[in-house]
Structures are given as structure tokens and as C-alpha cells.
Amino acid sequence: MAATDANEDKRNLELGGHVGFDSLPDQLVSKSVAAGFCFNILCVGETGIGKSTLMNTLFNTTFENEEAGHFESVVQLLPQMYDLQESNVKLKLTVVHTVGFGDQINKESSYKPILDYVDAQFERYLEEELKIKRYLLNYHDTRIHICLYFIAPTGHSLKSLDLVTMKKLDSKVNIIPVIAKADTVSKSELDKLKIKIMSELVSNGVQIYQFPTEDEAVAEINSSMNAHLPFAVVGSADDVKVGNKMVKARLYPWGSVQVENENHCDFVKLREMLLRVNMEDLRDQTHARHYELYRRCKLEEMGFKDTDPDSQSFSLQETYEAKRKEFIVELQRKEEEMRQLFVNKVKETEAELKEKEKELHERFEQLKRLHQDEKKNLEEKRRELEEEMNSFNRRKVAAETLMGQALQGCSQQPFKKDKDKKNFFSLPSACSLTSGRNLN
Amino acid sequence: MVAGESGMGKSTLVNSLFLTDLYKDRKLLNAEERINQTVEIIKHTVDIEEKGVKLKLTIVDTPGFGDAVNNNECWKPITDYIDQQFEQYFRDESGLNRKNIQDNRVHCCLYFIPPFGHGLRPVDVEFMKALHEKVNIIPLIAKADCLTPNEIKKLKDRIREEIDKFGIKVYQFPECDSDEDEEFKQLDKELKECTPFAVIGSNTVVEARGQRVRGRLYPWGIVEVENQSHCDFVKLRNMLIRSHMHDLKDVTCDVHYENYRAQCIQEMTSKLAQDNRMESPIPILPLSTPDVETEKLIKMKDEELKRMQEMLNKMQQQMHDKEQ
């Protein structure tokens, strides 16, 4: 309430003399310089296309970077942090390279790791912002300020992978496309290629970073640079003697490509734009546009709104309370559900077990009966066998006595007796008695 | 056949090699249209003549290779095409009238490796492995004007290493006869050490050192296509057209085609054995009688052998029993 009143009463006053608050900018500068600056670059491009070389050339130093192979199975991002200093300005530089980009046979999910990384940095900042006790001043900002997308100079147009990836990234980072290894494209081909690439980007709705043209100081140079996008760059860390100077160049049998020669490539333009003119604007855009977009999406997802249905502004506190209550209720409900489920399961298992028990019991009974039947049968058989044996024994005894009598009496008709004996002895050999008599 | 990603300079190189313009009205696709592109096979046939010698040249182009986002099995249309040509020739060869067989088999495949990487990429390896037993593969480093001589050497060594590592059988130049003169042997040796060739193509004529040559004009110099110190284009041309053309055809005939043929016949006989029907018509190709008869003979002999073997076994068994 008080604020709106003051606005209506605002008046412009003339100063009588020199007050001195025109030194505010200087105070700001010295403060910023003391704190140091932070800049994060993401380099996206195929393996071997010259990302590391370009970084080395841009910053006039050698960042350690291993040469990557072509046989990575997924795309990975490798961030590396460096502390640089020029005059008395300190810069914390983070360079993130994509390893294995464009090498896989199926590249449909190649953009995902990149997207996840960018989101993760935003998430980190958001978390820090939402903390109760936060240290935003000392916070090391890792959000990506710029993405340099390296386009392979095939001479015709963008690759399909390039288009897909840039489309996914354009709402999350500032993208500046560059044509890598531009010493393979002749001048006329280059113009055609640039036009083709820009038209493809426009027709597919990819929003690349436009250099700002509002500030008069830089408007002119920026708008002319905008016309030169995408920059065709050549990188080289080697010094070569050309004329009588040592310059950075690539030496070929047919000539040498000088990196800092504007006729040869657009490296100088890129360096101007990136480091000397628009660095602050890049950081600003990242924070004001991309980060805010991310934050809004994330908070909306979580269910926060700025105004409730009655269009009265919510305070964050009330929203928090409401959310918490909701959450607890939900939790309790889920607990109940789980418990019910558990009880049901237990009942089911018990029933099953009981049934199984019954079954087993029955089978046991059955087996027992069978067993007993068998036993009875066997018993009977045994008895029969015993009887037979007994009768056989009797007959044997009888026969022997007869034999004895016969021998005593007379030895007539041995055959007949043999026959009789045969009859007596035609019992199953299961009850064979060891009689030493030879039966034919 | 020329194979490689879009924009590697295949058409330019073909035009440079044969000094003609084969690709007059070509339509190039946008990146958007190429996201889901499938590989096509396009044939250009020209009849060229030089000093009374006529040559029927067929260039098989493979637009769309490696251009889509998902390139799984993107070499399948190419292997199918090569197999088709072999099958066609097989049929013609086994036919009754063999006077006018047209040889459409692919004699040589020029594979363009992009110079922007550090060596072979997975898609390169897979492609070459799928094709190395069907066609003579000659790998080339495309757009070599983006590499300094040092870098070219490193890349060539790297690629040769990786070819060995993955067991890819590229086309090998035949050994010289020992009675050839030294110069020839020297040339041959140089040729072999130079593979894979680093090539640059150009259709435009530029003025360099007072002469009109084919080359590419840059602000920092002129790259001459036919200058041996600039690139290996001359070596490639000599090898392909002047010295080894016939050898390429021979290897295709003797090695690749025979492999295909043997495989084909094997498949057919194994299928027959499974079906166990000798007299029924062979479902794959209508072969003429001589082949079927020899096959039958072979089968009969096989069965006889088996029978004898069984008898032998039985007799051995009997003897063994009797001994016991």
C-alpha cells in the first residue's frame, strides 16, 4: 500500500551541486571484480570435430582433454573447471564436453543426457534458492550460460541428429551454432551452407541465441554479427610462421589457414561476440529467461500457483501448509491400503495351506489302506505256500516209507515208481528240495 | 557402388573420376526429412568410350545411408541389392541360353569415411563387416582437404589398425610377380602403404600456377585434385581404372560370387534333407537337370556309405557277442 502511494508522489528533482553517487557503478565494478565471475560453456558435437581445439584456441591456453574414442555406448558429459585470470579479473570457467555424441548407431536418445545435465544444473540452483538458510552470494553457479553446437561441414545442410538435438535444447540454453572445421568449405559453398542452415533452423522453429540489439553501444556490431551466423570456425593451437610473424594457423601443402584472419574464417567474430561483447548478456539471459522458465515449470508441477481460483494471491506459506496436509492424508490412505492388502494376502495363503494339508492327509489314508491290503494278500499267499509245503513233506515221508518197504520187498517196477515219484515231485521248483535224485 | 553419409563428396568424386556429370538434377533432402529416412538404391548406367575401348559403367548410389537418427541395420538394403545381383547372375548362369549374360554384379564398393573423427565409427565398422564377404571394399577418407599431412598420416594408421582389429577384409592389391621391373614393384609398394586413400573431388576448373586444373579455390590457396602431394586422387584413379579394374572383376567372380554360390547350394541341399523329398520340385530356384543329377549321385553315394558303415558295425557286434 505504501509503495503505490510513493510512486504517485515521485518527482524529479534537480541537484544543486555534486553529490557523488555517480560513483555507484565503480563501486559495483570493484565489488564484482573482487567476487570473480563465473562462466559455463557446453560444447556439443560429434567426436573429433574440434571442440577441445576450439576451446584451446579461444582461451589461448591448453585445457587437458583426452582424445575420445568412437565406441562409447552412451553419450556422457564431462565437466571440467578451470580458474583463469586476466589483469585483475578472475574467471571460473567450466567447460562441458559431450563424449560419444553422434557415434552410436541408434541416436534417438542421444540428446537425453545433455538435457538431463542442463536440467540438473537448474535444479541445483532452484534447490539452493528454496533453502531456508541459503548462500546465494557464494554459490558456485553451474548453470550453462551458452551451448556451442558444432555442425559438421558436410556441405549440404544440417544433419537430422543436429536438428533434433537443437530443437530439444533451444528452450533451455542459449545456443550458438558454429560450423566446425570450416577449412574444408570453399567461400561460395560456405555462403550457400550458411543460408541453408539458417533457413532450416527457422523453418523448424529452433530458437538460437540472437545477439542483443537494444543497447546502442553494441547494437550495430551485434546486428551485423547476427547476419553472419552460424560462424564458420577453424581451431588451431599450433603456432606457424607466416610472413615474419608467428600466428596460429593450420599448415597445408597448398597454403596455410590463419585462424585470426577474418578472410579465412569467422573465429575472430566468435571470440568477439562470445567473450568481449556479450558475455554478460549471455549470463543474464540464462538467469532471466531460461532459468525462470524452468523454475516456473517445476513449481507448477509441484502444484504451486500464484493466484488461487478467487484470484487472491497466495502466500507461499499457506500453499505449503495445504500441500503438507494433502500429503499426510495421502500417506495415511496408502498405509491403510497396504495393510488391507497384507491381511488379504495372509488369509489367502492360510486357506491354501489348509487345503494342501487336507489333500496330504487323504493321500496318506489311501496309501495306508493300500498297504494293508497288500499285507493281507501276502499273508494269504504265505499260508497257502506253507500248506503246500506241509502236504509235500507229508507226501515225501509217505513216499519214502513206501520206497523203503518196496526195497525191502522186491525191486520190481522201478519205472512205475519212478513215474509216481515224478508225480509227487512235479511241484513248482520254488519249493525245491535238495534230493540228490536224478529226475529225467 | 559408392556408400557413405550425405555430404561426403561421393557424387563429386564419381564425376571427377570419370570426367562426366552423372548427377545433373539431383534433389537433396532437408535435415527434417532425413530424420527417418530409409536407404535407397539408385543405379546410373553410362556407356563411355575411350580410344575405341568401350566401357559400360554402372554407378550404384546409396542415398540415405547413415542419415537417419536411428541407423539400425541401415546397410540391409545394400546387402540385399548385392545378393539380388548375385542371384540374378546365378540364375542366368544355370540357364539354358548363356550367350548374353549381363553381369550386373557389384565389382567394387567405395566406402567414404568422414575425416572429422579420430578413426572408424561404429556404423562404419558394422557396414564393412556386413559387406566384406560380398564385395570388394575400398575404404576412402573423404574431404581430405581438412587434414594436414601429419593428421592424414595419423588417421590412415589409425584406420588401418582398426580394420585389422575388427577383422574387416578390405580389398587387397594382388602381389607383384617377381619378374616385374623394380619401378613397378616400387609403385605397387607405395600404393599398398597409402591405403586408405585420402581423396578430394572437384568438378570446377580453376587457374593455378598458370594452368587450368581441376581444384578447389580457397582464400588461402588452391587445392589441386590431380596433384599427388595434395591428395591421393590420382592413385585411386590409376588403381581403379587403369591397373586393377580387371583384378577387381576377377576377385568378384572368383571369390565373392563363388562364396555366394556355395552358400546358396548348401542352403538348398540342407533344406532338401530336412524335407526328405528328393523328387519334389526345388522351391528356391528352378535348376537345370545336370546339377540335380550330380546332387542325386552324391546323395546315393552318401547313403551307400552309411549302409556299409552300419553293416560293419553289426558284424563287429556279432563277433563281439560270439567271443563272449
Boltz contact constraints between the chains, C-beta under 6 A:
constraints:
  - contact:
      token1: [A, 47]
      token2: [B, 117]
      max_distance: 6.0
  - contact:
      token1: [A, 48]
      token2: [B, 116]
      max_distance: 6.0
  - contact:
      token1: [A, 48]
      token2: [B, 117]
      max_distance: 6.0
  - contact:
      token1: [A, 48]
      token2: [B, 118]
      max_distance: 6.0
  - contact:
      token1: [A, 49]
      token2: [B, 116]
      max_distance: 6.0
  - contact:
      token1: [A, 67]
      token2: [B, 118]
      max_distance: 6.0
  - contact:
      token1: [A, 70]
      token2: [B, 117]
      max_distance: 6.0
  - contact:
      token1: [A, 70]
      token2: [B, 121]
      max_distance: 6.0
  - contact:
      token1: [A, 103]
      token2: [B, 121]
      max_distance: 6.0
  - contact:
      token1: [A, 105]
      token2: [B, 71]
      max_distance: 6.0
  - contact:
      token1: [A, 105]
      token2: [B, 72]
      max_distance: 6.0
  - contact:
      token1: [A, 105]
      token2: [B, 122]
      max_distance: 6.0
  - contact:
      token1: [A, 105]
      token2: [B, 123]
      max_distance: 6.0
  - contact:
      token1: [A, 106]
      token2: [B, 70]
      max_distance: 6.0
  - contact:
      token1: [A, 106]
      token2: [B, 72]
      max_distance: 6.0
  - contact:
      token1: [A, 107]
      token2: [B, 69]
      max_distance: 6.0
  - contact:
      token1: [A, 108]
      token2: [B, 69]
      max_distance: 6.0
  - contact:
      token1: [A, 108]
      token2: [B, 70]
      max_distance: 6.0
  - contact:
      token1: [A, 152]
      token2: [B, 116]
      max_distance: 6.0
  - contact:
      token1: [A, 154]
      token2: [B, 7]
      max_distance: 6.0
  - contact:
      token1: [A, 155]
      token2: [B, 7]
      max_distance: 6.0
  - contact:
      token1: [A, 156]
      token2: [B, 6]
      max_distance: 6.0
  - contact:
      token1: [A, 156]
      token2: [B, 7]
      max_distance: 6.0
  - contact:
      token1: [A, 156]
      token2: [B, 28]
      max_distance: 6.0
  - contact:
      token1: [A, 157]
      token2: [B, 31]
      max_distance: 6.0
  - contact:
      token1: [A, 158]
      token2: [B, 31]
      max_distance: 6.0
  - contact:
      token1: [A, 160]
      token2: [B, 31]
      max_distance: 6.0
  - contact:
      token1: [A, 160]
      token2: [B, 34]
      max_distance: 6.0
  - contact:
      token1: [A, 160]
      token2: [B, 35]
      max_distance: 6.0
  - contact:
      token1: [A, 160]
      token2: [B, 69]
      max_distance: 6.0
  - contact:
      token1: [A, 161]
      token2: [B, 69]
      max_distance: 6.0
  - contact:
      token1: [A, 163]
      token2: [B, 31]
      max_distance: 6.0
  - contact:
      token1: [A, 164]
      token2: [B, 69]
      max_distance: 6.0
  - contact:
      token1: [A, 181]
      token2: [B, 146]
      max_distance: 6.0
  - contact:
      token1: [A, 183]
      token2: [B, 146]
      max_distance: 6.0
  - contact:
      token1: [A, 184]
      token2: [B, 143]
      max_distance: 6.0
  - contact:
      token1: [A, 184]
      token2: [B, 145]
      max_distance: 6.0
  - contact:
      token1: [A, 184]
      token2: [B, 146]
      max_distance: 6.0
  - contact:
      token1: [A, 186]
      token2: [B, 216]
      max_distance: 6.0
  - contact:
      token1: [A, 186]
      token2: [B, 217]
      max_distance: 6.0
  - contact:
      token1: [A, 186]
      token2: [B, 218]
      max_distance: 6.0
  - contact:
      token1: [A, 200]
      token2: [B, 30]
      max_distance: 6.0
  - contact:
      token1: [A, 200]
      token2: [B, 31]
      max_distance: 6.0
  - contact:
      token1: [A, 204]
      token2: [B, 32]
      max_distance: 6.0
  - contact:
      token1: [A, 250]
      token2: [B, 148]
      max_distance: 6.0
  - contact:
      token1: [A, 251]
      token2: [B, 148]
      max_distance: 6.0
  - contact:
      token1: [A, 252]
      token2: [B, 148]
      max_distance: 6.0
  - contact:
      token1: [A, 253]
      token2: [B, 229]
      max_distance: 6.0
  - contact:
      token1: [A, 253]
      token2: [B, 230]
      max_distance: 6.0
  - contact:
      token1: [A, 254]
      token2: [B, 221]
      max_distance: 6.0
  - contact:
      token1: [A, 254]
      token2: [B, 223]
      max_distance: 6.0
  - contact:
      token1: [A, 254]
      token2: [B, 230]
      max_distance: 6.0
  - contact:
      token1: [A, 255]
      token2: [B, 220]
      max_distance: 6.0
  - contact:
      token1: [A, 255]
      token2: [B, 221]
      max_distance: 6.0
  - contact:
      token1: [A, 257]
      token2: [B, 220]
      max_distance: 6.0
  - contact:
      token1: [A, 263]
      token2: [B, 219]
      max_distance: 6.0
  - contact:
      token1: [A, 264]
      token2: [B, 219]
      max_distance: 6.0
  - contact:
      token1: [A, 264]
      token2: [B, 220]
      max_distance: 6.0
